[in-house]
Amino acid sequence: MNTLSNVIDNIIFAVFFTFVGALLASSLILWFYADEKFLSVMCFALFAVLCYITFSLTNFRFKSEISELAVSLLKLTIASLLSFLGCYFTQLTYDLAITSDSSYLILSFISVIFMVSQLFSVYINLNYSVKLSNYLSKLYKSAA
């Protein structure tokens, strides 16, 4: 009976994560190909809620370390996006400073400072994420 229970649990797990993966895929398809931004955001929000509920209801080892790693990776992603945004603004304001008056040169300098600060944030968050993943790897190896 225990083997049958494990098979049923594995089937339910596979079906659930197939649906969750389909939500993520449909969100991306709606965003990029169907030009349905609202439905895409709703699908992605439903995907995020289901992932959060699944993560909060599951019971496995080292849950706090895994959630800390996920937050660190989210910070890393946001810092990378802000760094790219700073690079874009630097290019834009530099082009404006060359073609027009020099008041845009100050904005270009501010954009460079913003971009460099975000690059430092990327470095710090990447270093922290690597340390956390190494720590988790050691924890799982020692627990096995």
N, C-alpha and C positions, 0 to 999 in steps of 0.2 A: 504494500500500500504506500510505503514511503517513496518508492521509485515512481509510482504513478503520480503522486503529489508533486514530486520534483518536475516531472514532465509537464504537468498542467501549469505549474508556476512558470516554467521556462516559456511555454507557449504564450501565456498571458503577458509576460515580460516582453517577448518579441513583438507581439501584436501592438502593445501599448507604445513601444518605442518606434515601431513602423509608423503609427499614426502621428507621433510627435515629430518624427523626421519628415513626414508628408506635410505637416503644418509649416515647418521651416522652409521646405522646398516650395510650397505654394505661396508662401510669403515673398520669397525671392522672385518667383515667376511673375506674380502679380505686380511687383514693384518694377521690374526691369522690362518685361515683355508686354504686359497687358495695360500698363499705365493706369493701374487702379491703386493709387497711393493709400487711400483710406482703408480699403480691404486688406492691403498688404500690412499696414500697421496693426490692424486688428488681428490678423493671423499671427504676426510676430508677438503681439502682446499675449495672445492665448498660448503660444509656444512657451513664452517666458514664464507665465503663470503655472503651466503644467510642469515645467522643469523645476520651478521653486517648490511646488507642492510635492513632487516626487522626491526631491532632495530632502525636504523637511520630514517626510514620512518614513524614509528608508532608515534602516538601522545598520550601520557598518562602522568599521574601525576608522579612527583618525578623521572624523567628520569635521572637526573644527579646523584642522590643518588644511584640509581640502577646500573648505570655504574661504579660508584666509588666502590660499593660493589663487582661487577664482577671483577674489576681490583684487588681488595684486595684478593679475592678468588684465582685469578690466581697467585698472588705473594705467597700466602700460599701454593698452589700446587707446585710451582717451588722450594720454600724453603724446602718443605717436600722431594721432589725428591733429592735435593742436600744433604739433611741430610742423606738420605738412601745411597746415593753414598759415602758420607764421612764415614759412618759406614762400607760399603763394603771395601773401601780402607784401613780403620783402621785394619780390620780383615786380609786383604791380606798382608799388610806391617808387621803386627805383626807376622804372620806365616812365612814370609820371614826373619824377624829379628831373630826368634827362630832357624830356620834351617840353616841360613848362618851367615855372619858377622854382626857386630852391626851397620853398616852404615844404615841399614833399620830401625833401632830404631828411628832415627831422622825423617825419613819419616812417621813412625807410629805416632810419637808425633805431627807432622804437620797435619796429617789426623785427629787426635783427636781434635786438636784446630779448624780445619775447621768444623768438625761435630758439636762441641759444639756451634760454632758461628751460624751455620745454625739452630740449635735447638732454640737458642734465637730468630732468625728471624722468625721461625715458631710460637713461643709463641707471639711475638709482632704482627704478621699479624693475628693470630687467635683472639687475644684480640681485635684488630681493627675491624675485620670482625664481631665479636659478637656485638660490640658496634654499628656498622653501621646497622646491622640487627635489633637490638632493637630500634634504632632511626627510621628506616623505619616502623617498626611495630607501633610505637607510632604515626608517621605521618599518616599512613593509618587509624588507629583507630580514630584519631582526625578529619580526613577529612570525615569520614563516618557519 
